[in-house]
Amino acid sequence: MQGYVAGRLLAFSLCVSTWLLSGFAMACATMSASTKATLKPIPFSALTGWADDDVAAAFAPFLRTCTRIQDAGAAPRPAVAPDSSLLSVCKIAAALGANPNPRTIRTFFEAHFAPHEIVAPTSKLTAYYEPVVEGARTPTDRFRHPLYTKPDDLVTAADAAETSIVLPHGLEAAQRQGEGLAPYATRAEIDAGALAGKGLELIYLADAADAYFVHIQGSTRVRLPDGTLERYGFAAKNGHPYRSVGRALLDSGTIPPEAATAEDVKAWMRANPKSARTFMQVNPSYVFFQRIEGLDTDLGPIGGAGVPLTSGRSLAVDHTLHAYGLPFWIESQLPVGEGGRMASFRRLMIAQDTGAAITGPARGDLFWGTGPEAGAIAGRVNNPGRFVVLLPCGAGE
């Protein structure tokens, strides 16, 4: 063990040397011209709470993501390609085995990554969860809100990348029409019957508000009338940009700012079903699903990287700016304490997911877990935070 630690300390020294010589060595390295954000190299000692966090809890999700990004197969929701240095670090992680001791894991992260604080004009943390809702495989008067599977004529960004197809400007998916492409049906058009009669219905939910929020979360567990639980996860989206219903309700004066949490919005939708439908259609984005079988019930749904999410350790990031597998150190004060009180959140997270609303260098969505309790907490989170990305040694060379 002493030899291992000595070796890792030497690796850390080399990491720092490489970091200081790399393109990230400037006092503040610009991320890109469009983000107006910079990367500021800092030591691990500048991470408040680093020594107290159970960083070993982030190792398993890191290793799962490493396995995925080393695979040549495309992720369900593609992100920035991983740097070769990240792939090299992934090989080192795999060599440690599935259950290295916590001290070894901490040394691994400190030896092979260099913290860079993301200095951006704004930062924002939200949280999401996996709902558990009531549903049935066949429609009835009670169960009449379908989740659809991916249509055959939908061309996604992943499909386009594999075939060199160019999607219409501003869209992440499109409809194949003969030899060409056209914007896919919007939420309003799908609600009006654009997909009716095509046999795409996977499951029928009992509550329209639940169905809408399943689209927002991107996954769900469905409890059937006999008590059986089934899992459904993200398969694709129609490609239109996301628009916030909560923001539309606020801007119209329909709900006050003090009643704008996810649970408040859901309650308003249930109390005002006709108006709720109109507001839901403000958001043209629409999600298609697939049934997920064989996934460990202790793990979360499949994220954008193609691996199951881990409660409290998985982070959704802007897929146009960050690679899956990158570790992020997140610091904030969040309303996650008992009764919604503010509490310190200081934790190592792994980028494993993305989302239509997750845009910007210092923008993250924390996966909080499964079920109503996780949902109640996740719905309250909307706070600024400190984002520190751990770049693998040699990144940018």
HUZI-V158802 format. One record per backbone hydrogen bond with DSSP energy under -0.5 kcal/mol. NH is the residue of the N-H (numbers start at 1). CO is the residue of the C=O. Records with the same first field share a line. If there is no record, write none. Layout:
BEGIN
NH->CO / CO
END
This chain:
BEGIN
5->1
6->2
7->3
8->4
9->5
10->6
11->7
12->8
13->9
14->10
15->11
16->12
17->13
18->14
19->15
20->16
21->17
22->18
25->22
29->39
31->37
32->37
36->32
37->32
38->119
39->29
40->38 / 117
41->26 / 39
42->115
46->43
47->44
48->46
50->47
52->49
53->49 / 50
55->53
57->54
58->55
59->56
60->56
62->58
63->59
64->60
65->61
66->62
67->63
68->64
69->65
70->66
71->68
77->304
80->319 / 322
86->83
87->83
88->84
89->85
90->86
91->87
92->88
93->89
94->90
95->91
96->92 / 93
97->94
105->101
106->102
107->103
108->104
109->105
110->106
111->107
112->108
113->109
114->391
116->389
117->40
118->387
119->38 / 117
120->118
124->362
125->383
126->364
127->378 / 381
128->366
130->369
131->129 / 219
133->221
135->223
136->204
140->143
144->142 / 205
145->205
146->144
147->203
149->200
150->289
154->151
155->153 / 174
156->154
157->172
160->156
161->157
162->158
163->159
164->160
165->160
167->165
171->168
172->239
174->155
175->182
176->153
177->175 / 180
180->177
182->175
184->238
187->284
190->186
191->187
192->188
193->190
194->189
196->193
198->195
202->147
203->147
204->136
205->145
206->134
211->207
212->208
213->209
214->210
215->211
216->212
217->213
218->214
219->214
220->232
221->131
222->230
223->133 / 221
224->222 / 228
227->224
230->222
231->292
232->220
233->290
234->218
235->236 / 288
236->288
238->286
248->244
249->245
250->246
251->247
252->248
253->250
254->249
255->249
259->256
260->257
262->379
265->261
266->262
267->263
268->264
269->265
270->266
271->267
272->268
276->272
277->273
278->274
279->275
280->276
281->277
282->279
283->280
284->282
285->241
288->236
289->148
290->233
292->231
293->291
299->296
300->309
303->307
305->352
306->303
309->301
312->367
313->310
314->310
315->350
316->365
317->353
319->317
321->318
322->318
325->351
326->323
327->390
328->349
329->388
330->328 / 347
331->386
332->345
334->332 / 343
336->334
337->341
340->337
341->338
343->334
345->332
347->330
349->328 / 347
350->313
351->326
352->315 / 350
353->315
358->355
359->357
363->360
364->124
365->316
366->126
367->314
368->128 / 366
371->130
375->371
376->372
377->373
378->374
379->375
380->377
381->377 / 378
382->380
383->125
386->331
387->385
388->329 / 386
389->116
390->327
391->114 / 389
393->112
395->392
397->394
END
